[in-house]
């Protein structure tokens, strides 16, 4: 069922792939390009999200809601789902507002499943 939600996210223009990863780095589900090591990327992004989470606390921003890593060729957007993180990988030029809206809608469905 999670796979179906990720497939729907991936249909959005500019989305390269998506995944749900535990905050412990464990891969839950993924729909990533075949040349991407989902388990490795999941573990690394979970660690990055954890660091951002601690930074938010330290600088008094409150509980983290989302994080974004922007690279030369695209972005990794991450949104909190309790013990899990929804990750969406995008192309460089993408409508971030649309991606965030789709992610928020997906979170409601994911929360009902896990």
C-alpha positions, 0 to 999 in steps of 0.5 A, a space after each residue: 500500500 505504501 508503494 502505491 502512495 509513492 508511485 502516485 507521488 512520483 507521477 508529479 512533474 519534476 519528481 525523480 523518486 520517493 521513499 519512507 524511511 525510519 528515523 533509525 535509518 531503516 528503509 520502509 518503502 521506496 520508489 527510486 531510480 534503479 541506479 540509486 541504492 535506496 538503503 544507503 540513501 535512506 540511512 544517509 538522509 535519516 542521519 541528515 534529518 536527525 542532525 537538522 532535528 537537533 539543530 532546530 532544537 538547539 537554535 530554539 526553532 521548535 520541533 522540525 517539520 521539514 528539511 530540504 537539501 539542495 544540490 546542483 542537480 536537484 533537491 531532497 525534501 523530507 517531512 516528519 511522520 512521527 517515527 518515519 520520514 517521507 523523502 521526495 527527490 526532485 529535479 533542480 527546477 521544480 514547483 516546491 509549493 506543489 511538491 510540499 502540498 502533495 507530500 502533506 496529502 500523502 502524509 495523511 494516507 501514510 499515517 493511517 497505514 503505519 
